Amino acid sequence: MIHRVVFFVACLLTAIPACAEDALGQGEFRYRIVPGWGREALAQVSVKNGHAVAIDGQGRLLFLTDDAKNNVIILDAKTGALIKQWTARMPGAHGMSLVREGEREVLFITDTQLHEVRKLTLDGEELAVFPWPEKAKLHADAKEYRPSKTIHFPNGEFAVFDGYGKTRAQK
């Protein structure tokens, strides 16, 4: 399911010549093309660049954009229908990790322009902000810190990747 949806979004938002094919891939990674999937929904919202997708526990596709008006666009993964969208006011939204914490799922979104990581609910409520790690003295200033993705460990800790320079772990 995830592989198909990710590919659908890629075909929808780009001019991939392979999207004209009926099926792509091999083994368990086979993709069925659904012409127009999500096109009507995404015509209703503005999208600058798409950077990440995830499927939540309800089977919804969460699509991250760096358009600060619509940072997270939530689509029905099967039909491509728009469920809702919301903003985290993040003009450089780049990476999104969907993390289960007990009974709830949360998002960790990195922003390369604001130089921070935010933890949010799936409805966009801000739970925490992780600014540049100034006290660690790993960066000369905030502009040097451009977090691009997080990875999460079973003990609750996570690492922040600076895909444009320095990578450091942060608790």
Secondary structure, 3 states (H helix, E strand, C coil): CHHHHHHHHHHHHCCCHHHHCCEEEECCEEEECCCCCCHHHHHCCCCCCEEEEEECCCCEEEEEECCCCCCEEEEECCCCCEEEEECCCCCCEEEEEEEEECCEEEEEEEECCCCEEEEEECCCCEEEEEECCHHHCCCCCHHHCCCCEEEECCCCCEEEECCCCCCEEEC
